[in-house]
């Protein structure tokens, strides 16, 4: 089925763009915003409205299939592409991108997505957000053309066996880390709460504030969670452990702090995302390897999650090859085409690194649903509830998309009455 047209409309995403460097350098929060001047190129304010570019792919049967171009909350940080301005990129999608894709067969999803991934304008690849959003629309169009689910299209293209149950969803609390986490407990969310520990104030100058929070998580989960509830605790510290303790990361003081986190989380497993941010990929890998080896030597069972400086497919491969993390976050908007996220999950197969299909609160319901299909197609270790920081909406979107897809695939695979009679005969 031919692609007849590609259209782009600027819109809003599910959260905001934040200047991470300015926040780390001490920008003071003023209500929902921040006081002070931005320091990252492209920002007009430290916190500004998130944007998306809504992409419609029109097929020859008249059907229209959507994808949303989105970029992470902390754009321009940690080696990522610069701040995404939707209106600036709409002409690119409706111009050069459309010129390459219109007329092609929508059933050829991987070929179309690879063409988009490798397209260059004036010697540069397209912004990751464009590759991300247009590829979502191509995936939806491919599913329409094949009369199947996006999960099945991806599984066929990637050579995977899809998950038969929804992948564990990871809820994120935002700054409302107590109330939103209680909501997660009541709903029995399997991985939680993210926590947004992105300042010294939130972790405590000696780490005590985070320890108290982890103790509360373990206690409150038992009070509010469903029967036989056994969550996995996942805290994103945005490099703050490195800020308060410094290098080297395998010394007794650091290892003892991780042991205290493990004890506070008991009886639940705990994983810490982004324990440090040392400024570039190679140094980050070395620091993560150092910490992971130190924890292993001391018998401390806290897993560490790669985040900062692990953005592209090549970054994921570098962290996995070096054994720099127990879990690697695959930040879907940063990888470009959505198929690249699936390929990154696959790269973790056969290693001792688990794949967390992540992304950002600053996406949309369309991109979140598309990622739910990537999670199912690749049977990732966990998938982020997104968009937004209110938890409930993102959890509903991702969890329900997986549940209805699993149910649909089960119905399609159920034998008909005629099949059952033939088998019995």
N, C-alpha and C positions, 0 to 999 in steps of 0.2 A: 504494500500500500504506500503510495507516494506521499512525501511531505510536500504540501502545497504552499505553506507560508509560515513565517516565524515573526512574532510580534513581541514588543517589550513595553512594559508600563511601569514607571517608578511607583514604589509603595513603601510601606513601613514594615519593619521586622518586629520580632517579639520582645525586644529589649532595647538596649542602648549601646553605643560605642563609648568605651572608656579609655582614657589615656593612662595606661598602666604605669608608665615611667613616672608620670606626675604624681600618681597616687602613692607609689612606692617611695617617692622622694618627700612625702609628707604633706600632700595636699589635704586640707581640712574639709571634712564633709559639712555641707550646709543644707540641712534637710535632705532632699534626694540628690542634690547636685554637689559640686565641689567648688570651693573658693580657690582662686589662683589662676595662673596662666598655664596653658598646655605646653608640653615640651616635645611631644612627638609630632613629626611632620604631618601636615594635613588636617590636624585638629583645630577647630575654632574655639572649642570649650573642652574642659577636662571630661565632662560627660555630655554627650549630645545624642539626639534621636537616631536610633538604628534605621537603616534603609534596606530595602530589597528592590530588585528589579524583577517584576513578574513576567515570565516568559510563557507565551502561548505558541505551541506547535500545532498547526492546522493540517489535517490529513485530507486526502481526496474524497473520503466519505462524508466530509463536513464536520467530523468530530474534532474537538480542540483539547489539548493535553498540556497540563501546566507543570512548570518548574519554577522555583524561586531562587534567584541569585542572592546569596547571603554571605556575609563575612563575620568573623568572630568578634566578640565583644572587645577584646584587646587587640584590635587591628594595629599593624605597624610595629608590634612588639615581638621579641624573640625570633627575629628572622622572617616574620610573616610579610605578606603583601601589604601595600599601604592602604589607608582608609578608603573604603568603597563608597563612591558617590554615584547613586543609581542614575540620575539624570545625565551624567557625563558619559555613561556607558551604554545607554539605550541605543544611540546611533550605531554603536559597534555591533550590537546583537541584530538589529534590523538591517544593517548594511553588510559588512564582510562575513559575519557568521551566517546570515540567511543566504547569502550568495553561494556559500560552500555547501549548505545542507538542503536547500529547496530542490526538489526533484529526486532526491535519494529515496531508497526504499526504507520505510520505518522499521521493517523487520530486521534490518541489519544493525541492531543496536550497538554492538561492540565496535564495528567498523565506523559507524557514525560518531560514536563517543571518542574513539581514537583520533579521528580526523579533527574533531574539535580540540582535543587535548594538544595536538601538535601544531595547530594553526598559529601563525605568527603575524603580527602587524608591525611593520617598521623594525623587524628584527627581534621583537619581544613577544613572548607568549602572552596569551590573554590573561587578564586578572583571574586569580583562582575562583573568585565569586562567579564570574561569567561561566567558566567551565563547569562549576558545580551546578548552577541553576539550569543552564541549557541542557546538560546531560540528564537531569531529572526529567525534564519534559520529553527528551528523546526516549528515556526508559518507559515512561508512561505511554508514549506513542507506540513503542515496540510491543508493549503488552496488549494494546488495543489491536494492533495489526495481527498478532499471533493468537488473539482470543484467549489470553491466559493472564496470570498475575505477574507483577513486577518481580516477585520472588522467583518465579520459574524462569523468567527471561534471564535474570542474573545468574541463577544456578546453572542454566544451560551454557551461558557464555563463559562462566568461571570454572565449570566442571566440578561443581559441589553437590552435596546431598543436603537439601534444606533441613533446618530444624523442624521437628515434629511438634514442638511445644514453644510457646513464646520464650524468647531470650530474656534472662533476668534484666529488669529495668533498674537503672541507677537514678534515684531522685536527687534533685539539687534544691537546697533550701534558700539560697540567697542569704542576705543578712538577717532575715527573720529565722535564725537557725534553731530556735526552740519551738515556736508554734508550727512552722512548716514541717519540722521533723516529727512532731507529735501526729500531724496528719499522715505522714508516711507510716508511722507505727500502726495507726488504726487501719490503714489499707494494706498492711503487710508487705510493703515495698521490700524487695529482696536485697538491694544495695543502696546505701544511704549514708550521710545526708549531704555530702560535698562540703558544706559548712562555710565556704568563702572566707577562709582565714588568710586575708591578704594584707595584714598590717601587724606591726609589733604589738599594738594594743590588743588585737584579737587573739594572738597567741600567748601574750604575756612576755615580759622581758626575760624571764627564765623558763618560759614554756608552761608555766603553771595554769594559765587560763585555759589552754587547750586540754591539758590533762583533766581539769575539772569538767570540761564539756564532754570528753570521752566517757568519764565515769557516769555522767548524767545519761548519756546515750545508752549505756549498758543497763542501767537501772530502769529508766523510763520505758525502754523497749519491752521489758518483762511485764510492766504494768499495763501497757496499752496494746501490745501486739497480739495477734491471734494465737490460738493454741498451737504449740510446737513451732513457734516463730523463731527462725534462726537467721537473722540478717547478717550481711557482710558490711562492716563499717568502712567507709571510704571518705577520707578527709583530704581536701585540696588546700595546701598551705602556701602556695604561691612563692616558694623559695624562702619562707620565713624561718624555717629551722636553720638554714644556712646563714640567715641574717643574725640570729641571736647566738649561734654557736661558732660559726666560721669553720674554715678548713684547718687541719685535715678532718675528713668526715668519718673515719673509722676509729677515732680515738675513744677512750673510755667514756668521756663525758657525753659524747653524742650517742654512743651505743646504749649507755645507761638510760638516756632519755627515751629512746625507742623501746627499751625494755619496759619502762614505766608506762608508755602508751599501750603496749601489749597487755600489761597487767590491768590497766584501767578498762580496756575493752572486753576483757574476759567475761563470759565464755565465748565471745564472738571473734572471728578473724578481723583483722584491721589492715588496711592498706593506705599508704600516705602518698599523695600525688604531689609532684614538684617539690621535693624536700629542699632543694637549693636551686638557684639560678646564677650561674657563674659567667654568663656573658657570650658564649659561643658554643657551637655544637660539640666540637672535639673536647673542650674542657668540661662540658656538661656530662658527656659520656664517661670521661675519666672519673669525675666526681661521683657519679652514680655507681660505677663499678666498684670504686673504693668503698662507698657506703654499703653496698650490697654484700661485698666480701666480708666487711667488718661485722655486719649483722649475722651472716652465716657462721663465721668463726666463733661468735659469742652465743650462738644458739638462739638468737632473737627472731621470733617468727612474724615480724612485721614485713609485709610486702611493700615494695616501692613502685610507684607508677611514673613513667616518663611522660612529661608534658612539655615544658619549655624546651625550645630548640629541637623538638620532634614534630615537625610540621608536614613535610612533604613525604612522598613514598620513599624517596632516597633516605630521608632522615629516619623513618621507621626501620628501614632495612639496616642502617648503621647501628641503631640502638639494639636491635634484635641480634645482629651478628656479633656484637661485643658482649652480649649478656648483661646489658646495663640496667635492666629492669625486670621485675616479675610480671608487670603489666605495662603495656604500651597503649597510650591513648591515641587513637586514630581520629584526628580532628577533621571531620568530614569536609568542612569548607576549605581548609588549608591544603587538602590534597588535590583540589581541582575537580575533575570529572568524578561522578559518584562511583563509577566502576573502579576507580583507583583506590577508593576506600575498601571495596570488596577484595581487590588484589592485595592490599596491605594486610587485611585480616588473614587471607590465605597464606601470606608470607610467614605468619607466626606459627602455622601448622608444623608439627614435628619439632618445635623448639620448646624450651621451658619458659617462654614468654607468652602470656595470655593477651588476647586482643580485646581491648575495650573500644567499642565503636562510639565515639564521643561526638564532639561538635561544640555548639555554643547555645546559650540562652537567647542569643541574638539571631536565631533563625526564624522560620515560619512553620505553620502547620503543614504546608505542602512539602517542605524539605524534610521535616520530621517524619512524615509518613513514608517518604521515599527511603529514608535511612532505616526505618523499621523493616523494609524489604531486604536491604543489604544485610541487616543483622540476621534475619531468618535464612537468607540464602547461604550465608557463610557460617551460621551457628556460632556467632561471636560469643565471648565470655560474658559480656554485658553490653547494654546499649543505654545511652543517655535519654532521660525524659526531657523533652524540649518541645517548643521554645518557652521563653519567659522564666521568671524567677518566683512565680506563685505556686509552683509545684503541681497543683491539681490538674490544671489544663494540659500541661505537657505530658504528664503521666497518662491521662486519659487518651490523648492523641496517639502516643506510641504504643501503649499496651493494647488498646482496642484495635489498632491497625494490625498488629500481629495476631490477635485472637481471631479477627474475622478472616484474615488470610489463611491461617491454619485451618479454620473451619471450612473455608471454601475449597482448599486443597484436599481436605479429607472427603468432602462430598464428591469431588471430581474423581477421586481414586476408589470410591466405594463401588463394589460390583453391582450391576443392574440385576434385576430378577432373572432376565434371560441368561446373563452370565452365570448366575448361581445354579440355574437348572442345567446348563451345559456342563458345569463342573461336576454336579452330582451324578449326571448320567455317565 
